[in-house]
Amino acid sequence: MAQRVLIDGYNLIAELWGMGNGTAELARQRADLIRLLAGGRSGGAVEVVFDGWREGDPLGGGSRESGIDVTYSPKGITADEVIATKVRDRGPGTLVVTSDRGVARDARAAGADVADAATYAARIRLPSARSIPPEAARDEDSSGWQGHTAKKGNPRKAKKRDRALRRRLEKL
């Protein structure tokens, strides 16, 4: 099955470059994001959803640019709501890229995988990287706690959900 990626556009822009001031700067950042995503494509459908709820078209809008589907939410509807609807329609097999906890929670409930915008930004900045650096790269024993617990298993091993997400991101 082909990889489907659904991206909260302004979350990823904010993570990559910070949000620009003014409509001209935001338009340039949207174009840069689309070029970046198109340059790193390795198959599968990629769709970026941008907010248009404040000053967008009353019906929303969409286009296909450089092989990337671009969607603008209709006026009065946030990109988060559009993403939630698309995830419910598509369900499992979709990777949602967002920093919004509510969107992430809804996506997981629909059976989709979720990647934080920071994790995905690191991945697309380094397209030649074959693995994502572990998020727990810092030494957790530096807190000075010397106690013991009855827990079993490898404490340094990533959670099953995180390992599955890492495998999905490596396929991009």
FILUM-747060 format. One line per field, with one value per atom (N, C-alpha, C): residue in one letter; atom name; x, y, z. Coordinates in pm, whole numbers, plus 32768, in hexadecimal, padded with zeros to 4 digits. Atoms other than C-alpha are relative to their C-alpha. Layout:
// FILUM-747060
r: [A,...]
a: [CA,...]
u: [X,...]
v: [Y,...]
w: [Z,...]
// end
This chain:
// FILUM-747060
r: [M,M,M,A,A,A,Q,Q,Q,R,R,R,V,V,V,L,L,L,I,I,I,D,D,D,G,G,G,Y,Y,Y,N,N,N,L,L,L,I,I,I,A,A,A,E,E,E,L,L,L,W,W,W,G,G,G,M,M,M,G,G,G,N,N,N,G,G,G,T,T,T,A,A,A,E,E,E,L,L,L,A,A,A,R,R,R,Q,Q,Q,R,R,R,A,A,A,D,D,D,L,L,L,I,I,I,R,R,R,L,L,L,L,L,L,A,A,A,G,G,G,G,G,G,R,R,R,S,S,S,G,G,G,G,G,G,A,A,A,V,V,V,E,E,E,V,V,V,V,V,V,F,F,F,D,D,D,G,G,G,W,W,W,R,R,R,E,E,E,G,G,G,D,D,D,P,P,P,L,L,L,G,G,G,G,G,G,G,G,G,S,S,S,R,R,R,E,E,E,S,S,S,G,G,G,I,I,I,D,D,D,V,V,V,T,T,T,Y,Y,Y,S,S,S,P,P,P,K,K,K,G,G,G,I,I,I,T,T,T,A,A,A,D,D,D,E,E,E,V,V,V,I,I,I,A,A,A,T,T,T,K,K,K,V,V,V,R,R,R,D,D,D,R,R,R,G,G,G,P,P,P,G,G,G,T,T,T,L,L,L,V,V,V,V,V,V,T,T,T,S,S,S,D,D,D,R,R,R,G,G,G,V,V,V,A,A,A,R,R,R,D,D,D,A,A,A,R,R,R,A,A,A,A,A,A,G,G,G,A,A,A,D,D,D,V,V,V,A,A,A,D,D,D,A,A,A,A,A,A,T,T,T,Y,Y,Y,A,A,A,A,A,A,R,R,R,I,I,I,R,R,R,L,L,L,P,P,P,S,S,S,A,A,A,R,R,R,S,S,S,I,I,I,P,P,P,P,P,P,E,E,E,A,A,A,A,A,A,R,R,R,D,D,D,E,E,E,D,D,D,S,S,S,S,S,S,G,G,G,W,W,W,Q,Q,Q,G,G,G,H,H,H,T,T,T,A,A,A,K,K,K,K,K,K,G,G,G,N,N,N,P,P,P,R,R,R,K,K,K,A,A,A,K,K,K,K,K,K,R,R,R,D,D,D,R,R,R,A,A,A,L,L,L,R,R,R,R,R,R,R,R,R,L,L,L,E,E,E,K,K,K,L,L,L]
a: [N,CA,C,N,CA,C,N,CA,C,N,CA,C,N,CA,C,N,CA,C,N,CA,C,N,CA,C,N,CA,C,N,CA,C,N,CA,C,N,CA,C,N,CA,C,N,CA,C,N,CA,C,N,CA,C,N,CA,C,N,CA,C,N,CA,C,N,CA,C,N,CA,C,N,CA,C,N,CA,C,N,CA,C,N,CA,C,N,CA,C,N,CA,C,N,CA,C,N,CA,C,N,CA,C,N,CA,C,N,CA,C,N,CA,C,N,CA,C,N,CA,C,N,CA,C,N,CA,C,N,CA,C,N,CA,C,N,CA,C,N,CA,C,N,CA,C,N,CA,C,N,CA,C,N,CA,C,N,CA,C,N,CA,C,N,CA,C,N,CA,C,N,CA,C,N,CA,C,N,CA,C,N,CA,C,N,CA,C,N,CA,C,N,CA,C,N,CA,C,N,CA,C,N,CA,C,N,CA,C,N,CA,C,N,CA,C,N,CA,C,N,CA,C,N,CA,C,N,CA,C,N,CA,C,N,CA,C,N,CA,C,N,CA,C,N,CA,C,N,CA,C,N,CA,C,N,CA,C,N,CA,C,N,CA,C,N,CA,C,N,CA,C,N,CA,C,N,CA,C,N,CA,C,N,CA,C,N,CA,C,N,CA,C,N,CA,C,N,CA,C,N,CA,C,N,CA,C,N,CA,C,N,CA,C,N,CA,C,N,CA,C,N,CA,C,N,CA,C,N,CA,C,N,CA,C,N,CA,C,N,CA,C,N,CA,C,N,CA,C,N,CA,C,N,CA,C,N,CA,C,N,CA,C,N,CA,C,N,CA,C,N,CA,C,N,CA,C,N,CA,C,N,CA,C,N,CA,C,N,CA,C,N,CA,C,N,CA,C,N,CA,C,N,CA,C,N,CA,C,N,CA,C,N,CA,C,N,CA,C,N,CA,C,N,CA,C,N,CA,C,N,CA,C,N,CA,C,N,CA,C,N,CA,C,N,CA,C,N,CA,C,N,CA,C,N,CA,C,N,CA,C,N,CA,C,N,CA,C,N,CA,C,N,CA,C,N,CA,C,N,CA,C,N,CA,C,N,CA,C,N,CA,C,N,CA,C,N,CA,C,N,CA,C,N,CA,C,N,CA,C,N,CA,C,N,CA,C,N,CA,C,N,CA,C,N,CA,C,N,CA,C,N,CA,C,N,CA,C,N,CA,C,N,CA,C,N,CA,C,N,CA,C,N,CA,C,N,CA,C,N,CA,C,N,CA,C,N,CA,C,N,CA,C,N,CA,C,N,CA,C,N,CA,C,N,CA,C,N,CA,C,N,CA,C,N,CA,C,N,CA,C]
u: [8055,8000,8059,7FB1,8085,7FF4,7FFC,80E9,7FAE,804E,7FEE,8028,7FD4,8069,7FA5,8059,7F81,8043,7FAE,8038,7FB1,8034,7FBE,8068,7F9C,8071,8040,7FC7,809A,804B,7FB2,810F,808D,7F7D,8227,8051,7FB9,827E,8039,7FD3,8293,8078,7F91,837C,807D,7F8E,845A,803F,7FCC,847B,7FC4,8049,8391,7F98,806B,8253,8029,7FDF,8288,7F98,805B,81EC,7FC8,803F,80F3,7FE1,802E,8049,806A,7F98,816E,8068,7F9F,825F,7FC7,8040,8168,7FF2,800A,8130,8086,7F7B,82A8,8021,7FE4,82C2,7FAE,8051,81A3,8041,7FBF,8252,8083,7F84,839D,7FE3,8024,82F2,7FDB,8029,8256,807A,7F85,83A8,8052,7FB6,844E,7FC1,8045,8346,800A,7FF9,834C,808C,7F76,84C8,8023,7FE0,84C6,7F9F,8065,83A9,803F,7FD1,83E3,7F8A,8076,8287,7F92,8073,812F,7FC6,8047,8037,8023,7FE3,8094,7F9C,8060,7F8C,801E,7FE7,7FC8,7F7F,807A,7EA3,8027,7FE6,7EB8,7F7E,8074,7DCD,7FD6,803A,7CE8,7F85,807C,7BE0,7FEC,8011,7C24,7FE4,800E,7C4B,8007,7FFA,7C35,7F80,8074,7B3E,7F8F,806F,79E2,7FF0,800D,79F3,8084,7F7D,7B60,8041,7FBD,7C49,8064,7F9E,7D39,8045,7FB5,7E41,8068,7F93,7F58,807A,7F88,80B1,8079,7F87,81ED,7FE6,8022,813C,7FCB,8033,80C3,7F73,8088,7F4F,7FFD,8008,7F11,7F6E,808A,7DCA,7FFC,8019,7D51,7F76,8081,7C3F,7FA2,8061,7AFE,7FFB,800E,7ABD,7FA1,8050,7A39,801E,7FDB,7ACF,8099,7F6E,7C2C,803B,7FBA,7D2F,7FF8,800B,7D18,7F7F,807F,7BAB,8005,7FF2,7BFF,8055,7FA9,7D17,7FB5,804D,7C33,7F9D,805F,7B30,8047,7FB6,7C31,8035,7FCD,7CC6,7F90,8072,7B70,7FDB,8021,7B31,8068,7F94,7C85,8026,7FE5,7CC4,808E,7F7B,7DE7,804F,7FAB,7F0E,8026,7FE2,7F22,8060,7FA4,803F,7FDB,8026,7FCF,8074,7F93,80D9,7FC4,8038,806C,803F,7FD5,80D2,7F88,807B,7F69,7FD4,8023,7F11,7F74,8088,7D9E,7FF7,7FFE,7DDD,8045,7FB8,7ED7,7FA8,8059,7DDE,7F93,8069,7CC9,8037,7FC4,7DB5,801D,7FE5,7E24,7F7F,8081,7CB8,7FC9,802D,7C76,805B,7FA6,7D96,8077,7F8E,7E92,807B,7F83,7FFE,8013,7FEB,806C,8094,7F77,81BD,7FFB,7FF5,820F,8043,7FC6,8267,8098,7F70,83C2,8047,7FC6,840A,8001,800A,8392,805B,7FA8,8450,8090,7F78,8591,8014,7FF8,8546,800D,7FFA,850C,8078,7F85,8637,8075,7F95,8713,7FC8,803F,867A,805A,7FA8,87AE,800E,7FF5,8795,7FAB,804A,872E,7FB5,804A,86B7,7FF0,801C,8626,804D,7FB8,8700,7F9E,805D,8666,7FE0,802D,859A,8037,7FCA,862D,8099,7F70,8793,8049,7FBF,87DC,8006,7FEE,8852,7F98,806D,8723,8030,7FCD,87FE,8040,7FBE,8886,7FAD,8055,8765,802E,7FCD,881B,7FAA,8058,86FE,8041,7FBD,878B,7FA1,8061,8649,7FEB,801E,85CC,7F69,808E,8478,7FF1,801C,83D5,7FE2,801E,83AC,805E,7FB0,8427,800E,7FEC,84AA,8073,7F92,85AF,7FD0,8030,857F,8030,7FCC,8648,7FBE,8044,8574,7F87,8070,847C,7F7D,8084,830A,7FDF,8026,826E,7FC6,803C,81A4,806B,7F95,82DF,8057,7FB3,839D,7FB6,8050,8280,8003,7FFA,8280,8089,7F7B,83F9,800C,7FFD,83D0,7FB2,804F,82C0,804E,7FB5,839C,807A,7F8E,84C5,7FDA,802D,83F4,7FEA,8017,83C2,8073]
v: [7F8A,8000,807C,7F86,815A,8053,7FA9,8246,807D,7F84,8360,8059,7FA1,8493,8079,7F8D,85A6,8062,7FA3,86DD,807D,7F80,8801,8067,7FAC,8903,806A,7F95,8A27,7FCB,803D,8941,7FDF,8026,88C2,807C,7F83,8A20,803F,7FC5,8A9F,7FB3,8051,8980,8014,7FF2,89AD,808B,7F79,8B27,8066,7F9D,8BCC,8043,7FC4,8C79,808A,7F80,8D9C,806A,7F90,8EF2,8030,7FCF,8F5E,7F92,8064,8EAB,7FDF,801B,8ED0,7F9E,805A,8E29,7F74,8083,8D0F,7FB9,803B,8CD9,7FC7,802F,8CB9,7F81,8076,8BC3,7F88,8070,8AF1,7FC6,802E,8AE3,7FB4,8043,8A87,7F75,8081,8972,7F9C,8059,88DF,7FD2,8027,88E6,7F9C,805B,883F,7F75,8080,872F,7FB8,803C,86F6,7FCA,802B,86D8,7F80,8075,85C9,7F8D,806A,84F1,7F7E,8085,8380,7FA3,8051,830A,8019,7FEC,8316,808C,7F81,8431,805B,7F9C,856E,8071,7F92,8670,805F,7F98,87B8,8050,7FB4,8869,8081,7F7C,89DF,803C,7FB7,8AB8,806A,7F96,8B95,8037,7FE4,8BC5,8094,7F73,8D37,8053,7FAB,8DCC,7FB1,8055,8CAC,8004,8010,8C4B,7FC0,803C,8BFC,7F6A,808E,8AA6,7FB5,8041,8A60,7FFB,800B,8A05,7F90,806A,8906,8004,8008,88CD,7F91,8062,87E1,8048,7FB8,887C,7FA5,8053,87B7,7F75,8084,8671,7FFD,7FF5,86ED,8039,7FCB,8718,806B,7F8F,886A,8022,7FE3,88AE,8077,7F8F,89F3,7FEB,8014,89D9,8072,7F98,8A97,806A,7F94,8BE2,7FD3,8028,8B9E,7F74,8089,8A3F,7FFA,8007,89FD,7F89,806F,891E,7F83,8072,8842,7FB1,8042,87F7,7FB7,803F,87AB,7F81,8075,86C0,7F91,8065,860F,7FB8,803B,85D6,7FA4,8052,8556,7F80,8076,8469,7F9C,805B,83DC,7FBA,803B,83A1,7F99,8057,8300,7F93,8062,8251,7FCC,803B,8162,8009,7FF4,8180,8090,7F73,82F9,802D,7FC2,83B3,8093,7F75,84FF,8048,7FAF,8608,807E,7F8E,8704,800E,7FE9,87A3,8017,7FE8,87D2,7F81,8078,86E0,7FCC,802A,86DC,7FB7,8042,8686,7F79,807F,857B,7F99,805B,84E3,7FCA,802B,84DA,7FA3,8053,8448,7F73,8083,8331,7FB2,8042,82E7,7FC7,802F,82BF,7F94,806A,81C7,8030,7FCA,82AF,800B,7FE7,82D6,8096,7F71,8429,801A,7FD3,84D5,8093,7F75,8616,8051,7FAC,8738,800B,7FF7,8750,7F82,807E,85E0,7FFA,8004,85FC,8069,7F97,8743,7FD1,8036,869A,7F99,8068,857F,803B,7FC9,8659,805C,7FB1,8737,7FA6,8060,8600,7F8A,806D,8530,7F87,8073,8454,7FAE,804A,83EA,7F83,807F,827F,7FE3,8016,8293,8083,7F8A,8391,7FF3,800C,83E1,7FE9,801C,835B,807F,7F89,845D,8003,8007,83E6,7FF9,8004,842D,8033,7FCD,84E3,7F91,8065,8417,8012,7FF5,83D4,7FE4,801E,8360,807A,7F8A,84BF,8046,7FC0,8518,7FE3,8021,8476,7F9C,805F,838A,7F77,8080,8240,7F8E,8064,8185,7F91,8071,8040,7FED,801E,7FDB,7F6F,808B,7E90,7FF5,8003,7EED,7FA0,805D,7DF5,803A,7FD4,7E2C,8061,7FA5,7F07,8090,7F76,806F,805A,7FAC,80F6,7FE0,8025,8048,805B,7FA8,812C,7FB3,803E,80EA,7FC2,8045,8004,8061,7F9D,8125,8058,7FAB,81F9,7FB4,8050,80DC,7FF0,800D,80AC,8083,7F7E,8222,8014,7FF2,821D,7FB0,8052,80FF,8045,7FBC,81C5,8077,7F8C,82FA,7FD8,802F,8233,7FDC,8025,81C9,807A,7F85,8334,8021]
w: [8000,8000,8000,800B,7FA7,8080,7F8B,80BC,7FE5,8009,80F3,8073,7F9A,81AC,7FF9,7FF3,8225,8060,7FB4,82A1,8025,7FD0,8375,7FD8,8042,829F,8058,7FB0,838D,8079,7F95,84A7,7FCE,8037,83C8,7FDA,8021,8349,807F,7F82,84B0,8037,7FCE,8508,7FAB,8059,83D7,8005,8010,83C0,8060,7FB2,84B9,7FA7,8051,8449,7FD0,803C,835E,8022,7FE9,8384,7F7B,8079,827E,7F9D,8060,8163,7F97,8064,806F,8038,7FC1,8162,8011,7FF0,81AD,7F79,8085,8038,7FD3,8023,8004,804F,7FAD,8126,7FD2,8034,809B,7F82,807B,7F49,8020,7FD8,7FF2,803A,7FC6,80B6,7F94,806D,7F7D,7FB0,8047,7ECA,8051,7FA9,7FF5,8002,7FFD,8006,7F79,8086,7E8D,7FE5,8016,7E8E,804A,7FB0,7F95,7FF1,8011,7F11,7FD5,8028,7EF9,7FE4,801D,7E9F,8064,7FA7,7F36,7FEF,800C,7F4C,8075,7F9A,8008,7FEE,8004,8060,8073,7F9C,8117,800F,7FE5,81BE,8047,7FC6,8208,8031,7FCD,82D2,7F9C,8050,8206,8047,7FB8,8313,801E,7FE0,8354,7F83,8075,81FC,7F7E,8077,810A,7FAF,8057,7FFE,8051,7FB5,8088,7FE9,801E,7FE2,8012,7FF6,8029,7F78,8081,7F14,8002,800A,7E97,7F7A,807C,7D92,800E,7FFF,7D34,7FCB,8026,7D2E,8014,7FFD,7CDB,803B,7FD0,7D2C,808F,7F79,7E80,7FFA,7FF8,7EC5,806B,7FA4,7F69,8015,7FDE,801F,805F,7FA7,80BD,803E,7FBE,81C1,7FD9,8021,8174,806F,7F9F,821F,806F,7F8E,837D,8033,7FD8,8391,8009,7FEF,8419,7FB4,8040,8377,8057,7FA5,84AD,7FE5,801D,845F,7F7A,8083,82F3,800B,7FED,835D,8047,7FB7,8456,7FA4,805E,8345,7F9D,8060,824C,8040,7FBB,834E,801B,7FEA,83A6,7F7E,8081,8233,7FD4,802F,81F2,8063,7F97,833E,8003,7FF4,836F,7F7D,8076,8284,7FE2,8012,82A6,806C,7FA1,834B,800A,7FEA,83E1,8042,7FC9,8420,803B,7FBB,8525,8089,7F76,866D,805A,7FB5,86D8,8046,7FB3,87EF,7FE0,801F,879C,7F7B,8084,862F,800C,7FEE,8698,8046,7FB7,878D,7FA3,805D,8685,7F94,8069,8581,8035,7FC5,866A,8015,7FEA,86BE,7F7C,8083,8547,7FC8,802D,852A,7FB1,804B,8487,8059,7FB8,84EA,8008,7FEE,856C,8015,7FEC,854F,8027,7FD7,8604,7F91,8069,851D,800E,7FEC,85BB,7FCD,802D,8575,7F67,8091,840E,7FC1,8034,83D9,8001,7FFB,8449,7F91,8067,8358,7F74,8087,8226,7FEC,800D,8273,7FDA,801A,8261,7FB2,804B,8147,7FEE,8013,8130,8080,7F82,829E,7FF9,8005,82BF,807F,7F85,8423,804A,7FB1,850C,8082,7F82,8635,8072,7F93,8774,804D,7FBA,882C,808E,7F79,8975,7FF9,8012,8909,807C,7F87,8A4D,8069,7F9A,8B73,806D,7F9F,8C4D,808D,7F7B,8D6F,8041,7FC9,8DA2,806A,7F9D,8E8A,808E,7F7C,8FAE,804C,7FBC,9009,7FFE,7FF5,9085,8025,7FD5,90DA,7F9B,8057,9048,7FFA,8010,8FC6,7FD8,8026,8F7A,7F6C,808F,8E0C,7FB9,8050,8D0B,7F74,8089,8BB1,7FF5,801D,8B11,800A,7FF2,8B89,7F90,806C,8A64,7F7A,807C,895D,7FEB,801F,88B1,8009,7FFB,88D7,7F79,807A,87D8,7F9A,805A,8747,7FC1,8034,8723,7F9D,805E,867B,7F7B,807A,8583,7FB2,8042,853A,7FBE,8038,8503,7F7E,807B,8407,7F8F,8067,8350,7FC7,802E,8340,7FAE,804D,82BF,7F72,8087,8193,7FA8,804E,8128,7FA7]
// end
